[in-house]
Amino acid sequence: MLKYELEPNDKNLKETIEKNFLERNSKLVMLSKLLANVKENLIISVDGQWGSGKTFFIKQFKYLVDHIENYTEDRIINGNDRQSFEQLHETNLVVYYNAWENDMHANPLESLIYNILNEYPKMKNQIVNFQDFKTMLKSFCGDFLYSASKNLFDINNFDKIKNYDDLAKDIKTIEEKKIAFNKLVDKILGDKQRLILIIDELDRCKPTFAVEMLEIIKHFYTNDKITIIVSTNNSELSNTIKNYYGNDFDGYGYLNKFYDFIISLEIKDIKRYLQNQFNFCNSSYIYHDMSYVVMKYFDFSLRECNRFITLYNMLKEYIETEKYFDKDLYYINTCIFMPLVLALKIKDVNKYNLFMSKKGESIITDFLNNEIIGTDYQRWLGNLLKSENEDDFQKKILDIYYENFNTEYSYEKFPFFEAISLLGTKITIDNKEDTDND
């Protein structure tokens, strides 16, 4: 299946910054100006619902810090705003850590250390295996390995260490780990002044790992040279905290005390995103425009929009076909029922099953009353159906919905279930009228 999830690679990061179709460049600038003036330890939250583009946002930020010299046009980032990114580029090292990909580790502290150790060769544009890196580590921070850390490592056994796990396990106590970490930060920073540590996807981790990571950040990473950005869904993370400590625990209160600043990521204009990313949702093309209405009605995230477009393209041959079907059935199915089915498939599988079991009347009427009745869509489709008023319009829409379950098949009838079968869900059609059981 063709995938439409936008990967945060350099090409896509560059393009989305230049086009700014999510209208988040202003937030990137705001974050850069905030961090450019930081002199002490700071914890910032980038908060957004699942699928709102948090990972993309923070990777855009990292990309701009690393490549700001390529942005000389005021059209994209003006000179005053560029200065904050240039300052961060000169004085800060940015490290990205995906907590969800690392929550199999038993110890969050060691997991972070592994990540920084792994990132160091990348920061220096070197590709080395562990043995090469171990030699480099031993040479550039020998005092860190033994003397200055109160024999933190047994230097005589250092050559026996075979991997990053062994390296971290050779650290003996929490206090020694603090010393070791701070010295490691100093060595890695080199001529830089500060470290920006981005911790992403914490809300998707195992509860024990997520809570322990927060405790590590709160009690351990207090080095004034470090800024920590936690990118997460705070609503979900607060529930994780509450479940971990007990139902009476205030998860929101915990996070509010934990963060110094919170940056919220909202979706300003899904339509603009769809137009720019997929060339979809042209206002003169009713199938696309009605799809947008459905996505807006269900409050889709960016990720859910991507999934919708993927499913839409699977059914495109049916939706945008030029073959002749009964025009009433054709337009109602393609403009209302098909987008609804796709949205329910993504958003609420229970309602999807009701819809596909001939029990979707309330789903349809709620959508019509909230999004269609009283609009140009009702007037246009109403003329097609020759409906006399709003009630008659709604009745005729429902009649077509029920007609889809009539197995007396003809070429002129829109092949609704044949199209839906492409979505991979088994469909059972029951012709019997629903009756109450005695």
C-alpha positions as CSV (number, residue, x, y, z in Angstrom):
1,M,0.0,0.0,0.0
2,L,1.2,3.5,-0.8
3,K,2.2,5.3,2.4
4,Y,1.4,9.0,3.0
5,E,3.0,9.5,6.4
6,L,5.4,12.4,5.9
7,E,8.8,11.2,7.1
8,P,10.9,13.7,9.0
9,N,13.9,13.4,6.7
10,D,16.1,16.4,5.6
11,K,14.2,16.8,2.3
12,N,10.8,16.9,3.9
13,L,11.9,19.1,6.8
14,K,13.4,21.6,4.4
15,E,10.3,21.7,2.2
16,T,7.8,22.0,5.0
17,I,9.8,24.9,6.5
18,E,10.0,26.7,3.2
19,K,6.3,26.2,2.4
20,N,5.2,26.7,6.0
21,F,1.8,25.1,5.2
22,L,1.3,24.1,8.8
23,E,1.9,27.8,9.8
24,R,4.3,26.7,12.6
25,N,7.4,28.7,11.5
26,S,6.4,31.4,14.0
27,K,6.4,28.9,16.8
28,L,9.9,27.6,15.7
29,V,11.1,31.2,15.8
30,M,9.5,31.7,19.2
31,L,11.2,28.6,20.6
32,S,14.6,29.7,19.1
33,K,14.4,33.1,20.8
34,L,13.4,31.6,24.1
35,L,16.4,29.2,24.1
36,A,18.9,31.7,22.7
37,N,18.6,33.7,26.0
38,V,18.7,30.7,28.4
39,K,21.6,30.6,30.8
40,E,20.4,28.0,33.3
41,N,18.6,24.6,33.4
42,L,15.3,24.7,31.7
43,I,12.5,22.2,30.9
44,I,10.1,23.0,28.1
45,S,7.1,21.0,27.0
46,V,6.0,20.7,23.4
47,D,2.4,19.6,23.9
48,G,0.0,18.2,21.3
49,Q,-2.5,15.5,20.6
50,W,-1.4,12.2,19.1
51,G,-0.8,12.7,15.4
52,S,-0.5,16.5,15.7
53,G,3.0,16.7,14.3
54,K,5.1,17.1,17.5
55,T,8.0,15.0,16.2
56,F,8.0,16.8,12.9
57,F,8.0,20.2,14.7
58,I,11.0,19.4,17.0
59,K,12.9,17.9,14.1
60,Q,12.2,21.0,12.1
61,F,13.7,23.0,15.0
62,K,16.8,20.8,15.1
63,Y,17.1,21.0,11.3
64,L,17.0,24.8,11.4
65,V,19.6,25.0,14.2
66,D,21.9,22.7,12.2
67,H,21.3,24.3,8.8
68,I,20.5,27.9,9.5
69,E,23.4,29.0,7.2
70,N,21.3,27.8,4.3
71,Y,18.4,30.2,5.1
72,T,19.5,33.6,3.8
73,E,16.1,34.7,2.3
74,D,13.9,36.9,4.5
75,R,11.0,35.2,2.7
76,I,11.4,32.1,4.8
77,I,13.1,33.5,8.0
78,N,13.8,37.2,8.3
79,G,17.2,38.5,9.5
80,N,16.1,39.3,13.1
81,D,14.7,35.8,13.6
82,R,17.6,34.2,11.9
83,Q,19.9,35.7,14.5
84,S,18.4,33.5,17.3
85,F,19.0,30.3,15.2
86,E,22.5,31.4,14.4
87,Q,23.2,32.0,18.1
88,L,21.9,28.5,18.9
89,H,24.0,27.0,16.1
90,E,27.1,28.6,17.5
91,T,26.5,27.9,21.2
92,N,24.3,24.8,21.5
93,L,24.5,21.2,20.6
94,V,21.1,19.6,19.9
95,V,20.5,15.9,20.7
96,Y,17.3,14.0,19.8
97,Y,16.2,11.0,21.9
98,N,13.1,8.9,21.1
99,A,11.9,7.5,24.5
100,W,9.4,5.1,22.9
101,E,12.1,3.4,20.8
102,N,14.2,2.9,23.9
103,D,11.7,2.0,26.6
104,M,12.9,-1.6,26.5
105,H,15.8,-0.5,28.6
106,A,15.4,-1.2,32.2
107,N,17.0,2.1,33.4
108,P,16.0,5.4,31.8
109,L,19.2,7.1,33.0
110,E,21.4,4.5,31.4
111,S,19.3,4.7,28.2
112,L,19.9,8.4,27.9
113,I,23.6,7.9,28.5
114,Y,23.7,5.2,25.8
115,N,21.9,7.6,23.4
116,I,24.3,10.4,24.0
117,L,27.3,8.1,23.6
118,N,25.9,6.9,20.4
119,E,25.2,10.4,19.2
120,Y,28.7,11.7,19.9
121,P,30.3,10.3,16.7
122,K,27.5,11.6,14.6
123,M,28.0,15.1,16.1
124,K,31.6,14.9,15.0
125,N,30.7,13.6,11.6
126,Q,32.5,10.3,12.3
127,I,31.3,6.8,11.7
128,V,33.0,4.5,14.1
129,N,32.3,1.0,15.6
130,F,32.2,0.6,19.3
131,Q,35.9,-0.5,19.6
132,D,36.9,2.6,17.8
133,F,34.6,4.8,19.9
134,K,35.9,3.1,23.1
135,T,39.5,4.0,22.2
136,M,38.4,7.6,21.5
137,L,36.4,7.8,24.8
138,K,39.4,6.5,26.7
139,S,41.7,9.0,25.1
140,F,39.6,12.2,25.4
141,C,38.3,11.7,28.9
142,G,40.7,9.6,30.9
143,D,40.2,11.8,34.0
144,F,36.5,11.2,33.7
145,L,37.1,7.5,33.6
146,Y,39.0,7.2,36.8
147,S,40.9,9.9,38.7
148,A,38.4,12.9,38.8
149,S,35.5,10.6,39.4
150,K,36.9,8.9,42.5
151,N,37.8,5.7,40.5
152,L,34.4,5.8,38.8
153,F,35.7,3.2,36.3
154,D,38.3,0.4,36.9
155,I,40.7,1.6,34.2
156,N,42.5,-1.8,34.3
157,N,39.3,-3.5,33.2
158,F,38.3,-0.8,30.7
159,D,39.6,-2.8,27.7
160,K,37.3,-5.7,28.6
161,I,34.2,-3.6,28.0
162,K,32.6,-4.8,24.8
163,N,29.5,-2.7,24.4
164,Y,27.6,0.4,25.6
165,D,25.7,-1.7,28.2
166,D,29.0,-2.7,29.8
167,L,30.2,0.9,29.7
168,A,27.2,2.2,31.6
169,K,27.1,-0.8,34.1
170,D,30.6,0.0,35.2
171,I,29.3,3.2,36.7
172,K,28.9,2.5,40.4
173,T,26.5,4.9,42.2
174,I,23.9,7.5,41.4
175,E,26.1,10.3,42.7
176,E,29.0,9.0,40.6
177,K,26.6,8.8,37.6
178,K,25.8,12.5,38.1
179,I,29.5,13.3,38.1
180,A,30.1,11.1,35.1
181,F,27.2,12.6,33.2
182,N,28.2,16.2,33.8
183,K,31.8,15.5,32.8
184,L,30.5,13.7,29.7
185,V,28.4,16.7,28.8
186,D,31.5,19.0,29.2
187,K,33.6,16.7,27.0
188,I,30.9,16.4,24.3
189,L,30.1,20.1,24.2
190,G,33.7,21.0,23.3
191,D,33.6,24.6,22.2
192,K,29.8,24.8,22.6
193,Q,28.3,26.3,25.7
194,R,25.0,24.4,26.1
195,L,23.2,21.1,25.3
196,I,19.6,21.0,24.1
197,L,18.3,17.5,24.9
198,I,15.0,16.6,23.1
199,I,13.0,13.8,24.6
200,D,10.3,12.6,22.3
201,E,7.3,10.2,22.5
202,L,7.3,9.9,26.3
203,D,3.6,9.5,26.4
204,R,3.8,6.3,24.3
205,C,6.2,4.6,26.6
206,K,5.5,1.9,29.2
207,P,4.2,3.7,32.3
208,T,7.1,2.7,34.5
209,F,9.7,3.9,32.0
210,A,7.8,7.2,31.4
211,V,7.5,8.0,35.1
212,E,11.0,7.0,35.9
213,M,12.3,9.1,33.0
214,L,10.4,12.1,34.4
215,E,11.9,11.5,37.9
216,I,15.4,11.2,36.3
217,I,14.9,14.6,34.5
218,K,13.6,16.2,37.7
219,H,16.2,15.0,40.1
220,F,19.2,14.3,37.9
221,Y,19.5,16.6,34.9
222,T,20.0,19.8,36.8
223,N,23.1,20.9,35.0
224,D,22.8,24.6,34.1
225,K,24.3,23.8,30.7
226,I,21.3,21.7,29.7
227,T,17.9,22.6,28.3
228,I,15.4,19.7,28.0
229,I,12.5,19.7,25.6
230,V,9.9,17.1,26.3
231,S,7.7,16.5,23.3
232,T,4.6,14.7,24.4
233,N,0.8,14.5,24.7
234,N,0.4,15.9,28.2
235,S,-3.2,14.7,28.5
236,E,-2.1,11.1,28.0
237,L,1.1,11.5,30.0
238,S,-0.9,12.9,33.0
239,N,-3.1,9.8,32.9
240,T,0.0,7.6,32.9
241,I,1.3,9.4,35.9
242,K,-2.1,9.2,37.7
243,N,-2.4,5.5,37.0
244,Y,1.2,4.9,38.2
245,Y,0.8,6.8,41.5
246,G,-2.9,6.2,42.2
247,N,-6.3,7.6,41.2
248,D,-6.0,10.4,43.8
249,F,-2.7,11.7,42.4
250,D,-2.9,14.9,40.4
251,G,-1.1,14.1,37.1
252,Y,-1.7,17.6,35.6
253,G,-0.5,19.3,38.7
254,Y,2.7,17.2,38.6
255,L,3.4,18.2,35.0
256,N,2.6,21.9,35.6
257,K,5.2,22.0,38.4
258,F,7.6,20.0,36.3
259,Y,7.7,22.3,33.2
260,D,9.0,25.8,33.0
261,F,7.2,26.5,29.7
262,I,4.6,24.7,27.7
263,I,4.3,25.3,23.9
264,S,1.0,23.9,22.5
265,L,0.8,22.6,18.9
266,E,-2.6,23.1,17.4
267,I,-3.7,22.5,13.8
268,K,-4.8,25.8,12.3
269,D,-5.9,24.8,8.9
270,I,-6.3,21.1,7.8
271,K,-7.5,22.2,4.4
272,R,-4.3,24.1,3.7
273,Y,-2.3,21.0,4.8
274,L,-4.2,18.7,2.5
275,Q,-3.9,21.1,-0.4
276,N,-0.1,21.5,0.0
277,Q,0.8,18.0,1.0
278,F,-1.5,16.0,-1.2
279,N,-2.9,18.5,-3.8
280,F,-6.2,17.4,-2.2
281,C,-9.4,19.2,-1.2
282,N,-9.7,21.6,-4.1
283,S,-12.9,23.6,-3.3
284,S,-14.2,23.1,-6.8
285,Y,-14.0,19.3,-6.5
286,I,-17.0,18.2,-4.5
287,Y,-15.6,14.7,-3.5
288,H,-12.5,16.3,-2.0
289,D,-14.4,19.2,-0.4
290,M,-16.9,16.9,1.2
291,S,-14.0,14.7,2.5
292,Y,-12.6,17.8,4.1
293,V,-15.9,18.5,5.8
294,V,-15.9,15.0,7.2
295,M,-12.3,15.2,8.5
296,K,-13.1,18.6,10.1
297,Y,-16.3,17.1,11.7
298,F,-14.3,14.3,13.3
299,D,-11.5,16.7,14.4
300,F,-8.8,14.7,12.5
301,S,-5.2,14.9,13.5
302,L,-2.5,15.3,10.8
303,R,-1.8,11.5,11.1
304,E,-5.4,10.7,10.7
305,C,-5.6,13.0,7.6
306,N,-2.7,11.0,6.1
307,R,-4.5,7.7,6.7
308,F,-7.8,9.1,5.3
309,I,-6.0,10.1,2.0
310,T,-4.4,6.6,1.9
311,L,-7.8,4.9,2.1
312,Y,-9.4,7.5,-0.3
313,N,-6.8,6.7,-2.9
314,M,-7.6,2.9,-2.6
315,L,-11.2,3.8,-3.4
316,K,-10.5,6.5,-5.9
317,E,-11.5,4.4,-8.9
318,Y,-15.0,4.1,-7.4
319,I,-15.3,7.6,-6.0
320,E,-14.1,9.5,-9.1
321,T,-15.2,7.1,-11.7
322,E,-16.8,8.3,-14.9
323,K,-18.8,5.1,-15.4
324,Y,-22.5,5.5,-15.4
325,F,-24.3,4.7,-12.2
326,D,-27.7,6.0,-11.0
327,K,-26.8,9.6,-10.4
328,D,-28.7,9.9,-7.1
329,L,-27.0,6.8,-5.6
330,Y,-23.7,7.8,-7.1
331,Y,-23.4,11.3,-5.6
332,I,-24.9,10.5,-2.2
333,N,-22.6,7.5,-1.8
334,T,-19.4,9.2,-3.0
335,C,-20.1,12.6,-1.4
336,I,-21.5,11.5,1.9
337,F,-21.3,7.8,2.7
338,M,-17.9,7.0,1.4
339,P,-16.1,9.8,3.3
340,L,-18.1,8.8,6.4
341,V,-17.1,5.2,6.1
342,L,-13.4,6.1,5.7
343,A,-13.6,8.5,8.7
344,L,-15.3,5.9,10.9
345,K,-12.8,3.3,9.9
346,I,-10.0,5.5,11.2
347,K,-11.7,7.2,14.2
348,D,-14.2,4.8,15.7
349,V,-14.3,1.1,14.7
350,N,-17.5,0.5,16.8
351,K,-19.4,3.1,14.9
352,Y,-17.9,1.8,11.7
353,N,-19.3,-1.6,12.5
354,L,-22.8,-0.1,13.3
355,F,-22.7,1.8,10.0
356,M,-21.8,-1.3,8.1
357,S,-24.5,-3.4,9.9
358,K,-27.4,-1.2,8.7
359,K,-27.5,0.6,12.1
360,G,-25.9,3.9,11.1
361,E,-29.0,6.2,11.0
362,S,-28.0,8.3,14.1
363,I,-24.4,8.6,12.7
364,I,-25.8,9.9,9.4
365,T,-28.4,12.3,10.9
366,D,-25.9,13.8,13.4
367,F,-23.5,14.5,10.5
368,L,-26.2,15.9,8.3
369,N,-27.5,18.2,11.0
370,N,-24.1,19.5,12.1
371,E,-22.4,19.9,8.7
372,I,-24.8,19.7,5.7
373,I,-28.3,21.0,6.6
374,G,-28.5,24.7,5.7
375,T,-25.4,24.7,3.5
376,D,-24.7,24.9,-0.2
377,Y,-24.1,21.1,-0.1
378,Q,-27.7,20.5,1.0
379,R,-29.1,22.9,-1.6
380,W,-27.0,21.3,-4.4
381,L,-27.7,17.7,-3.4
382,G,-31.3,18.6,-2.5
383,N,-31.9,19.8,-6.0
384,L,-30.5,16.5,-7.3
385,L,-32.8,14.5,-5.1
386,K,-35.7,16.8,-5.7
387,S,-36.2,17.1,-1.9
388,E,-39.0,19.5,-0.8
389,N,-37.5,20.5,2.6
390,E,-34.8,19.6,5.1
391,D,-36.8,16.7,6.5
392,D,-37.5,15.3,3.1
393,F,-33.8,15.7,2.2
394,Q,-32.7,13.8,5.2
395,K,-35.3,11.0,4.6
396,K,-34.1,10.6,1.0
397,I,-30.4,10.4,2.2
398,L,-31.4,7.6,4.6
399,D,-33.4,5.8,1.9
400,I,-30.3,5.6,-0.2
401,Y,-28.3,4.4,2.8
402,Y,-30.7,1.5,3.3
403,E,-30.9,0.8,-0.4
404,N,-27.2,-0.1,-0.3
405,F,-28.1,-3.2,1.7
406,N,-30.6,-4.4,-1.0
407,T,-28.8,-7.4,-2.6
408,E,-30.9,-7.1,-5.8
409,Y,-27.8,-5.9,-7.7
410,S,-27.8,-4.1,-11.0
411,Y,-25.1,-2.4,-13.0
412,E,-26.8,1.0,-12.4
413,K,-26.5,0.7,-8.7
414,F,-23.3,2.1,-7.1
415,P,-21.2,-0.8,-6.0
416,F,-20.9,0.4,-2.4
417,F,-19.9,-2.8,-0.6
418,E,-17.6,-3.9,-3.4
419,A,-15.7,-0.6,-2.9
420,I,-15.6,-0.9,0.9
421,S,-14.3,-4.5,0.7
422,L,-11.0,-2.9,-0.5
423,L,-10.5,-1.7,3.1
424,G,-9.9,-5.2,4.2
425,T,-12.9,-5.6,6.5
426,K,-15.2,-8.6,6.2
427,I,-18.7,-7.4,5.5
428,T,-21.8,-9.3,6.3
429,I,-25.1,-8.1,4.8
430,D,-28.3,-9.0,6.6
431,N,-31.4,-8.4,4.5
432,K,-33.8,-9.1,7.4
433,E,-35.4,-6.1,8.9
434,D,-34.3,-5.4,12.5
435,T,-36.9,-6.5,15.0
436,D,-37.1,-6.4,18.7
437,N,-36.6,-9.7,20.4
438,D,-39.4,-10.8,22.7
